[in-house]
Every structure is written in C-alpha cells, then in structure tokens.
Amino acid sequence: MNWIKNFVRPRFPSVFREHDDTPDNLWEACKKCGEMIFHRDLENLQKVCPGCDHHMRIGAKERFDALFDKGVYELIDLPDVAHDPLKFKDQKKYAERLKDARAKSGDKDAVKVAKGDLGGRPAIIAVQDFHFMGGSLGMAAGEAVVTAGQAALENNAPLIMVAAAGGARMQEGILSLMQMPRTTVIVQQLRERGLPYLVVLTDPTTGGVTASYGMLGDVHIAEPGALIGFAGPRVIQDTIKEKLPEGFQRAEYLLEHGMVDMVVHRHDMPATLARLIDLLTGGRAPEGAPA
C-alpha cells in the first residue's frame, strides 16, 4: 500500500474501486537475505534469488515448464482414490482441509505427473508440490507416483521424481504409510526393466518420502540448500541432546557425507537430467550440459 491508497483512497472510494487494478504483490522478499525482487524478474529466474542464490519453493507447473523441452508437455490423468477414508477430524475435518487445499491450489492433491521430451528424449516427470498440505504423502500422492511409474513402463521412458514433502499425511493413518511399500514396488519394476529413475530432492524432503521412493533413485540430485532427512534437525537435536554440525541435513552437507550424488543449481537442472538420461541409456550427452 502507498500513501495515496492510505490517505486519499478513503475520500474517493469509487474512483479507486473502478481503476485500481495494480496487485499488491509486485515484489517478493527473499527469506534468506531479504532482497526485494520484482515478480517478473523472479519468475524469469525460476524463483532463485539473484542476490544470495537462495532457491525458493516452486510448484508443479513451474517445474514442468522448466524441465520439459520448450515447456511442452501433457499432463497424465491420475486415478481417484477414497475421499477421507477414516473420517478424520482434529481441530478441523480432514474433508474440509482437503477442500480448502484444492480450492487454494487448483490441484486435486500434492503430486502431478506429465510426459514430454527432455533433451530430445521422452520422459515422465512427477512433481510433488509442498504448497499442497506440505506435500504430504497420502493415498492420492502414492497413487500418483505408482501411475508415473506405470507410465514410464508403458512408454519405455525414464522417470524423474521431483520430491518435496513434510512426511506422511497423518489424517489417513496407516493408509498413508502403506504408500511407502507400494511406491517401492513400482521403483523396483523400473529397475528390472532397466529404465532410469532419477530423484530430484528439493526443500524440504523429509519423512516417509525420504524413507521410500525419495532415496531409491539411480542418481540422487539435490537443489542447493535443500533440507533432506527423515526427522527434522530440531527433533534429532532434542532427542540426542547434542548440538548438530553446521548445515546438518542440508544438501551440501549430505553431498559431503555421501547421501546424495550431486547438488545442482535449478538453472542447470534440465541439462543435467538430460545428460544423466543419455549416460544411463547409452546415448550421447547433449551439447551444453554441465560437466
């Protein structure tokens, strides 16, 4: 809000109501360094801060647009699952939480799947969106991962999983935990077929996702600064009663200790994935791929 809106607007409400089409969110502050970034510049940078290189969270559409060649892809229809199977209620009914999340995001659940070309080769990409109930793993998300694996098998294409989650969805109880072995089975089927399964770990990837398909890839790639682990660092520190090392569970720390294979900048991700697919399938690496 500027001073015109604060002080002049009350006297001329009808004028501002008719002509005030300027959004209030033209600028976004980086949560790491505080730099104010114009929204169009931020979109062009794929939500990477130009000042400190902080990788902000992005949704499925932004991932698909950035990863598929020329941003061309086709969404894969996902099966419907039982709605609120346990009739769960805490401070709010689970059905209402789902309804609110769907209205806010426009998506059915946390995982979306698409097919297209990456580096000139067909590929299936599944993206887990942290903005939808913390990217939590429930029946719908598990079914989406299984569907993505089946699509990869049907198209004889590699599967790329872009993971982001706060853990399993507690409102679905044991049914959410059952998705861990289900997704493990589809990954094994990809492995038996000899199809590459690449995992991109983004901020944050924790809980049941890390304990299942998030750590079963042929290659594990992390975005810079991403928090990756099972339990969060505060939980671990409170449990063991010891101070954790600097950067514990961050991508760079995990790379140094052998838990991930590489840390790749978001801008370099398409070329890196294309190069890995070529290497794993016996093809030639595309020109311009980072070494």
C-alpha positions, 0 to 999 in steps of 0.5 A, a space after each residue: 500500500 502507498 500513501 495515496 491508497 492510505 490517505 486519499 483512497 478513503 475520500 474517493 472510494 469509487 474512483 479507486 474501486 473502478 481503476 485500481 487494478 495494480 496487485 499488491 504483490 509486485 515484489 517478493 522478499 527473499 527469506 534468506 537475505 531479504 532482497 526485494 525482487 520484482 515478480 517478473 524478474 523472479 519468475 524469469 529466474 525460476 524463483 532463485 534469488 539473484 542476490 544470495 542464490 537462495 532457491 525458493 519453493 516452486 510448484 508443479 507447473 513451474 517445474 514442468 515448464 522448466 524441465 520439459 523441452 520448450 515447456 511442452 508437455 501433457 499432463 497424465 490423468 491420475 486415478 481417484 482414490 477414497 475421499 477421507 477414508 477414516 473420517 478424520 477430524 482434529 481441530 478441523 475435518 480432514 474433508 474440509 482441509 482437503 477442500 480448502 487445499 484444492 480450492 487454494 491450489 487448483 490441484 486435486 492433491 500434492 503430486 502431478 505427473 506429465 510426459 514430454 521430451 527432455 533433451 530430445 528424449 521422452 520422459 515422465 516427470 512427477 512433481 510433488 508440490 509442498 504448497 499442497 498440505 506440505 506435500 504430504 504423502 497420502 493415498 492420492 500422492 502414492 497413487 500418483 507416483 505408482 501411475 508415473 511409474 506405470 507410465 514410464 513402463 508403458 512408454 519405455 521412458 525414464 522417470 524423474 521424481 521431483 520430491 518435496 514433502 513434510 512426511 506422511 499425511 497423518 489424517 489417513 493413518 496407516 493408509 498413508 504409510 502403506 504408500 511407502 511399500 507400494 511406491 517401492 514396488 513400482 521403483 523396483 519394476 523400473 529397475 528390472 526393466 532397466 529404465 532410469 529413475 532419477 530423484 530430484 530432492 528439493 526443500 524440504 524432503 523429509 519423512 516417509 518420502 525420504 524413507 521410500 521412493 525419495 532415496 531409491 533413485 539411480 542418481 540422487 540430485 539435490 537443489 542447493 540448500 535443500 533440507 533432506 532427512 527423515 526427522 527434522 534437525 530440531 527433533 534429532 537435536 532434542 532427542 540426542 541432546 547434542 548440538 548438530 554440525 553446521 548445515 546438518 541435513 542440508 544438501 551440501 552437507 549430505 553431498 559431503 557425507 555421501 547421501 546424495 550424488 550431486 547438488 545442482 543449481 535449478 538453472 542447470 537442472 534440465 541439462 543435467 537430467 538430460 545428460 544423466 538420461 543419455 549416460 544411463 541409456 547409452 546415448 550421447 550427452 547433449 551439447 551444453 550440459 554441465 560437466 
